[in-house]
Amino acid sequence: MFNTVFESMRTITSATVGMQQEMFRKWLTLWPGNQPPPMVPVGVEQIKQYQERWTETFGDLLRRQRETIGAQFKAGQENIAQAFKIGETKDIEELRARTFELWQKCFEAVVQLSETQVRDFQAAMQKWFELVTPRVPPA
């Protein structure tokens, strides 16, 4: 039974890492140097400001990713410790209850990670749209 849980966690973790890598690859293609030059000439100062804002946004995203992965790792360690304690049960009903509780915690950790990644992605996309949307000076 534990092999199935650990295999599921390994599969989910590898899929999550793959999704994150693909997301970062896509975002890096949005860097101004990786795109064809815009039709309207942009001043050097505007490019510097854009790059600074993009670097700040990307750095913030990486920091949040690191925190999320750290929290996931800590939850995984706690779940593994609980998995080893399951063997100490003496009653079948207690074993069932502890196993279900462990499964529920693992599942909730995966759901929380996915929700966090979606929120971070939405926030990053919103910031990116703010960066690429031309600012119209007030009339």
C-alpha positions as CSV (number, residue, x, y, z in Angstrom):
1,M,0.0,0.0,0.0
2,F,2.8,2.4,0.8
3,N,4.5,1.7,-2.5
4,T,1.4,2.9,-4.2
5,V,1.2,6.1,-2.2
6,F,4.9,6.8,-2.7
7,E,4.7,6.0,-6.4
8,S,1.7,8.4,-6.7
9,M,3.6,11.1,-4.8
10,R,6.7,10.6,-7.1
11,T,4.5,10.8,-10.2
12,I,2.7,13.9,-9.0
13,T,6.0,15.6,-8.0
14,S,7.7,14.8,-11.3
15,A,4.7,16.1,-13.2
16,T,4.7,19.3,-11.1
17,V,8.4,19.9,-11.8
18,G,7.9,19.3,-15.5
19,M,5.0,21.8,-15.6
20,Q,7.2,24.4,-13.7
21,Q,10.0,23.9,-16.1
22,E,7.8,24.3,-19.1
23,M,6.2,27.4,-17.5
24,F,9.6,29.0,-17.0
25,R,10.7,28.2,-20.5
26,K,7.6,29.9,-21.9
27,W,8.1,32.9,-19.7
28,L,11.8,33.2,-20.7
29,T,10.6,33.5,-24.4
30,L,8.7,36.6,-23.3
31,W,12.0,38.4,-22.5
32,P,12.4,41.3,-24.9
33,G,15.6,39.9,-26.4
34,N,13.9,36.7,-27.4
35,Q,11.2,38.5,-29.5
36,P,11.2,40.3,-32.8
37,P,11.8,44.0,-32.3
38,P,8.6,46.0,-31.8
39,M,7.2,48.1,-34.7
40,V,7.4,51.3,-32.6
41,P,10.9,52.3,-31.6
42,V,11.3,52.2,-27.8
43,G,13.8,54.3,-26.0
44,V,16.7,52.7,-24.1
45,E,15.4,54.0,-20.8
46,Q,12.0,52.3,-21.4
47,I,13.8,49.0,-22.2
48,K,15.8,49.2,-19.0
49,Q,12.7,49.9,-17.0
50,Y,10.9,47.0,-18.6
51,Q,13.8,44.7,-17.9
52,E,14.1,45.8,-14.3
53,R,10.3,45.2,-13.7
54,W,10.5,41.9,-15.5
55,T,13.5,40.8,-13.4
56,E,11.7,41.9,-10.2
57,T,8.6,40.0,-11.2
58,F,10.5,36.9,-12.3
59,G,12.6,37.0,-9.1
60,D,9.4,37.3,-7.0
61,L,7.9,34.3,-8.8
62,L,11.0,32.2,-8.2
63,R,11.0,33.1,-4.5
64,R,7.4,32.0,-4.2
65,Q,8.1,28.8,-6.1
66,R,11.0,28.0,-3.7
67,E,8.8,28.6,-0.7
68,T,6.1,26.4,-2.1
69,I,8.4,23.6,-2.9
70,G,10.0,23.9,0.6
71,A,6.5,23.6,2.2
72,Q,5.8,20.6,0.0
73,F,9.0,19.0,1.0
74,K,8.4,19.6,4.7
75,A,4.8,18.1,4.4
76,G,6.3,15.1,2.6
77,Q,8.8,14.5,5.4
78,E,6.0,14.7,8.0
79,N,3.9,12.3,6.0
80,I,6.8,9.8,5.7
81,A,7.3,10.0,9.4
82,Q,3.6,9.3,10.0
83,A,3.7,6.4,7.5
84,F,6.4,4.7,9.6
85,K,4.3,5.2,12.7
86,I,1.4,3.4,11.2
87,G,3.2,0.1,11.8
88,E,2.8,0.7,15.5
89,T,-0.9,0.2,15.5
90,K,-2.4,-2.8,17.2
91,D,-6.0,-2.6,16.0
92,I,-7.3,-3.0,12.4
93,E,-9.7,-0.1,12.8
94,E,-6.9,2.2,14.1
95,L,-4.8,1.1,11.1
96,R,-7.6,1.9,8.7
97,A,-8.1,5.3,10.4
98,R,-4.4,6.2,10.4
99,T,-4.0,5.1,6.8
100,F,-7.0,7.1,5.7
101,E,-5.7,10.1,7.6
102,L,-2.3,9.8,5.9
103,W,-3.8,9.5,2.5
104,Q,-6.0,12.5,3.1
105,K,-3.0,14.6,4.2
106,C,-1.0,13.6,1.1
107,F,-4.0,14.4,-1.1
108,E,-4.6,17.8,0.6
109,A,-0.9,18.6,0.1
110,V,-1.1,18.0,-3.6
111,V,-4.3,20.0,-3.9
112,Q,-2.8,22.9,-2.0
113,L,0.4,22.8,-4.1
114,S,-1.7,22.8,-7.3
115,E,-3.8,25.7,-6.1
116,T,-0.8,27.7,-5.1
117,Q,0.9,27.2,-8.4
118,V,-2.3,28.3,-10.3
119,R,-2.6,31.4,-8.1
120,D,1.1,32.2,-8.6
121,F,0.8,31.6,-12.4
122,Q,-2.3,33.9,-12.5
123,A,-0.5,36.6,-10.5
124,A,2.6,36.3,-12.8
125,M,0.4,36.5,-15.9
126,Q,-1.3,39.6,-14.6
127,K,2.0,41.3,-13.9
128,W,3.3,40.3,-17.3
129,F,0.2,41.8,-19.0
130,E,0.8,45.0,-16.9
131,L,4.4,45.0,-18.2
132,V,3.6,44.5,-21.9
133,T,0.5,46.7,-22.0
134,P,1.5,50.1,-23.3
135,R,0.9,52.9,-20.8
136,V,-1.0,55.8,-22.1
137,P,-0.1,59.1,-20.5
138,P,-3.1,60.9,-19.0
139,A,-4.7,63.5,-21.3
